Amino acid sequence: MPETPEAPETPETPGTPEEADPAATSAPADTPPQQPDLPAPPAPPAPPEPRPGIAGLSLGHQIAAAIALALIAVAACVHIGMLFLHVAPSNTVTKQHGDVVDDWIYPEFEQNWKLFAPNPLQQNVAVQARAELRTADGRVRTTPWYDLSARDGAGIDGSLFPSHTQQNELRRAWDFYAGSHDAQNRPVGLRGQLSERYVRRVALMRLDREHAAGKGDSIARVQVRSRTTNVRPPKWSDEKVSAKPTYRTLPWWAVTPEDMPLGDGTGVGTGRETDGNQARGAQGSDR
């Protein structure tokens, strides 16, 4: 049998994966050696968050704000206490310090009701006024009655934002007068004369607004009265009230220049009445 020729031996090729030199697989000579990983530098601290309210102010401003808040709190407590004493029934505190309470309340914070005994108004009170004029030719003329309350009501009716003056000036002026005078129109206490001057000035301003005095005329005297009518009870009530109005007519008041706004005396007479004028005014009060 013939011999099979042996295959020629293939020389071992260096660089095979199995026998490759580790040095041969290293990085090239021109590549710098890799540096070891260094820890990252710490991040800068975050700025502190601003504190809200008074805490964010400086110490001096905090002290000033605390003092202001304390004063406001004290004033609010005093005001609430004064209002409570004003509307509360008579007690030891109001008997001893009633003047202090009144000085605080009047005129800005006056209340027209009692806390423990509310009494709704059951009457309609209208304030009317008229004037005695001295004409340019020396005659004396008396104007008809002007219903001042009706004019205020007409201005308020249908208004979304009615004026505080239209709602309260005339009404509070009359309440002020009625509360400081007796049934004979004599002043009670020191506030009586003040209420007279107040009502007289309000009436004069309203009459001037209505152009009661013609050209060349001057207002010598003014008279005020109230017209009171009972509010009708509801249909389901058996209560019977009179529908007839009642009047309270005040005496004639002589007008001085100081009674007009700013005391300029515009449209106002001297206020010095003769006996004849006074007699005619007394007769006119019964009309």
WOHUFEN-V523087 format. One record per residue. N is the residue number from 1. D_CENTER is the distance of its C-alpha to the mean C-alpha in Angstrom with 1 decimal. Layout:
n: <N | N>
d_center: <D_CENTER | D_CENTER>
//
This chain:
n: <1 | 2 | 3 | 4 | 5 | 6 | 7 | 8 | 9 | 10 | 11 | 12 | 13 | 14 | 15 | 16 | 17 | 18 | 19 | 20 | 21 | 22 | 23 | 24 | 25 | 26 | 27 | 28 | 29 | 30 | 31 | 32 | 33 | 34 | 35 | 36 | 37 | 38 | 39 | 40 | 41 | 42 | 43 | 44 | 45 | 46 | 47 | 48 | 49 | 50 | 51 | 52 | 53 | 54 | 55 | 56 | 57 | 58 | 59 | 60 | 61 | 62 | 63 | 64 | 65 | 66 | 67 | 68 | 69 | 70 | 71 | 72 | 73 | 74 | 75 | 76 | 77 | 78 | 79 | 80 | 81 | 82 | 83 | 84 | 85 | 86 | 87 | 88 | 89 | 90 | 91 | 92 | 93 | 94 | 95 | 96 | 97 | 98 | 99 | 100 | 101 | 102 | 103 | 104 | 105 | 106 | 107 | 108 | 109 | 110 | 111 | 112 | 113 | 114 | 115 | 116 | 117 | 118 | 119 | 120 | 121 | 122 | 123 | 124 | 125 | 126 | 127 | 128 | 129 | 130 | 131 | 132 | 133 | 134 | 135 | 136 | 137 | 138 | 139 | 140 | 141 | 142 | 143 | 144 | 145 | 146 | 147 | 148 | 149 | 150 | 151 | 152 | 153 | 154 | 155 | 156 | 157 | 158 | 159 | 160 | 161 | 162 | 163 | 164 | 165 | 166 | 167 | 168 | 169 | 170 | 171 | 172 | 173 | 174 | 175 | 176 | 177 | 178 | 179 | 180 | 181 | 182 | 183 | 184 | 185 | 186 | 187 | 188 | 189 | 190 | 191 | 192 | 193 | 194 | 195 | 196 | 197 | 198 | 199 | 200 | 201 | 202 | 203 | 204 | 205 | 206 | 207 | 208 | 209 | 210 | 211 | 212 | 213 | 214 | 215 | 216 | 217 | 218 | 219 | 220 | 221 | 222 | 223 | 224 | 225 | 226 | 227 | 228 | 229 | 230 | 231 | 232 | 233 | 234 | 235 | 236 | 237 | 238 | 239 | 240 | 241 | 242 | 243 | 244 | 245 | 246 | 247 | 248 | 249 | 250 | 251 | 252 | 253 | 254 | 255 | 256 | 257 | 258 | 259 | 260 | 261 | 262 | 263 | 264 | 265 | 266 | 267 | 268 | 269 | 270 | 271 | 272 | 273 | 274 | 275 | 276 | 277 | 278 | 279 | 280 | 281 | 282 | 283 | 284 | 285 | 286 | 287>
d_center: <134.4 | 133.1 | 130.4 | 126.9 | 126.0 | 123.1 | 120.0 | 119.6 | 117.3 | 114.0 | 113.1 | 110.0 | 107.2 | 105.0 | 101.3 | 100.9 | 97.7 | 99.8 | 101.6 | 99.2 | 99.0 | 95.5 | 95.7 | 96.1 | 92.7 | 90.8 | 88.5 | 90.1 | 91.1 | 88.7 | 85.6 | 83.9 | 83.6 | 80.3 | 78.0 | 76.7 | 73.0 | 70.8 | 67.4 | 64.3 | 62.3 | 59.2 | 55.9 | 53.5 | 50.8 | 47.4 | 44.5 | 42.2 | 39.0 | 35.8 | 33.9 | 30.3 | 27.3 | 28.0 | 31.6 | 32.2 | 31.4 | 34.0 | 34.6 | 33.0 | 29.7 | 29.8 | 30.0 | 27.2 | 24.9 | 26.0 | 25.3 | 21.8 | 21.1 | 22.8 | 20.8 | 17.4 | 19.0 | 20.3 | 17.1 | 15.4 | 18.6 | 18.6 | 15.1 | 16.1 | 19.4 | 18.3 | 16.2 | 19.3 | 21.6 | 19.7 | 20.0 | 23.3 | 26.6 | 28.4 | 30.0 | 31.7 | 28.7 | 26.9 | 30.2 | 30.8 | 27.4 | 25.5 | 25.0 | 23.3 | 20.9 | 20.3 | 19.8 | 17.0 | 15.2 | 15.8 | 14.2 | 10.5 | 10.8 | 13.6 | 14.6 | 17.0 | 19.1 | 21.4 | 21.3 | 25.1 | 25.8 | 23.3 | 24.5 | 23.2 | 23.7 | 27.1 | 27.3 | 26.0 | 25.6 | 25.8 | 25.8 | 28.5 | 29.8 | 32.9 | 34.5 | 37.9 | 39.0 | 41.7 | 43.3 | 45.0 | 48.4 | 47.6 | 47.1 | 44.3 | 42.5 | 39.9 | 37.4 | 36.7 | 33.7 | 30.5 | 28.2 | 24.8 | 23.1 | 25.0 | 23.9 | 20.2 | 21.1 | 23.1 | 20.2 | 17.9 | 20.9 | 21.1 | 18.0 | 16.2 | 12.9 | 13.3 | 11.9 | 9.7 | 12.7 | 15.2 | 13.9 | 13.5 | 15.1 | 18.7 | 18.4 | 16.9 | 19.5 | 22.2 | 21.3 | 21.2 | 24.7 | 26.1 | 25.2 | 26.9 | 30.0 | 32.9 | 34.7 | 36.7 | 33.7 | 34.6 | 31.8 | 31.4 | 30.5 | 29.2 | 25.9 | 28.1 | 28.9 | 25.3 | 24.2 | 27.1 | 26.3 | 22.7 | 23.9 | 26.7 | 24.6 | 22.2 | 25.4 | 27.1 | 24.4 | 24.5 | 28.2 | 28.4 | 26.3 | 28.8 | 31.7 | 33.3 | 35.5 | 38.0 | 39.5 | 41.0 | 39.5 | 37.5 | 35.4 | 37.3 | 35.7 | 32.9 | 32.9 | 30.1 | 30.7 | 29.1 | 30.5 | 30.0 | 31.3 | 31.4 | 29.9 | 32.9 | 33.7 | 34.2 | 37.7 | 38.8 | 38.1 | 40.9 | 38.7 | 39.7 | 37.5 | 38.3 | 37.0 | 37.9 | 35.0 | 35.0 | 34.1 | 33.1 | 34.2 | 33.3 | 35.9 | 36.1 | 34.1 | 35.7 | 33.6 | 33.7 | 32.7 | 30.0 | 28.2 | 27.3 | 24.5 | 25.7 | 28.8 | 30.8 | 32.4 | 32.3 | 33.8 | 34.2 | 37.6 | 38.8 | 38.0 | 41.6 | 43.1 | 46.7 | 48.2 | 48.8 | 45.2 | 44.1 | 46.6 | 45.5 | 41.9 | 42.9 | 44.9 | 42.0 | 39.7 | 42.1 | 42.0>
//
